[in-house]
């Protein structure tokens, strides 16, 4: 049995669905940020899988993944800075409590 593109797509879809479920269900800002990263990693798996199984292989998929990882690292840095600032100002990272403080 060989591992084909469908195996990678199934794993990627499962990771993406887990991340989407976490975004919709979780109420903690840290958890939501981790779920967004999980969804980005699912997209990266798709890009690498499609690039690997193309009839004419080139490096465009790997370059897109490298760019995506770079953007994700910047997103995590900015997201964590914002979450720490929200926690310092409001002493909570719960979305429901932050919405009730809105006024």
N, C-alpha and C positions, 0 to 999 in steps of 0.2 A: 504494500500500500504506500503510495507516494502522497506527500502533502502538497495539495494544489492550492490555487488561489481561493477556492471556496472556503477552505479551512481558515485562512487568514481573514477573509471577509466575515465569517461567522464570529470569530473571536473579536474582531474589531466592532462589529455591530453589538455584541454583548457588552463590551466595555463602554461603548457610547450610550447604550440604554441604561446601564448602571449609573453612569454619570448624570444622565438626564433625570433619572428617577431621584438621585440624590439632590439635584438642584431643586426639583419640585417639592420634595418632602422635607429636607433639612431646614432648620431654622437658625443654625449657627453659621456665622460668616466664614469661619475657618473651613467648615465642612463644605460649604458651597464653593469656596476657592479650590479645594482639593478635587471636587467633582468636575469643575471646569477643566482642571489639568488632566483628569482622567479622559474627558472627552477629546481634548487636544491630542493625547497619546493614541487614542483610537484612530483619529484622522491620520496621524503619523504612520501607524501600522498599515492603513489603507494605501497611503502614498508609496511606501516601500514595497508592499506586495504587488501593486500594479506595475511599478517600475521593474521589479524582478521578473515578472511573468510577461512582459512585453516581448513581441517577436524581435524587435531591434533594441537591445538594452542600451541605455545611456544613463547619464548621472543626474538627469533632471529631477527624478523622484527623491534621491538622496539630498540634493541641494535644497529642495523645498522643505524636506524634513529638518535639515540643519537650520534653515531660516526660521522654521516654525518653533524649533527648540529655543532659538535665540529670543524670539518674540515672547514665548511662554515664560522664559526666565525673567524678562523685563516685566511681564504682566504679574508674575508672582511677587517681585520686589515692590512694585507699586501697590498691588493689592494688600500685601502684608503691612506696608506703611500706612495705608488708609485704615485698615482694620485696627492697628495699634493706636492710631489717632482717635478713632471712634471709641475704643475701649478706654482710653485715657480721659476723654471728655464725658462719656456717659456711663462708664463702669459696666458695660454689657456689650455682648456681641450677638445677642438674640434679635432677630429681625422683628419679631412681634413687639418686643419692648421698645425698639427704636422707632417703629411706626407709631406707637402710642405716645411717645415723647414728642412727636412732630408738632402737635399743637392743635 
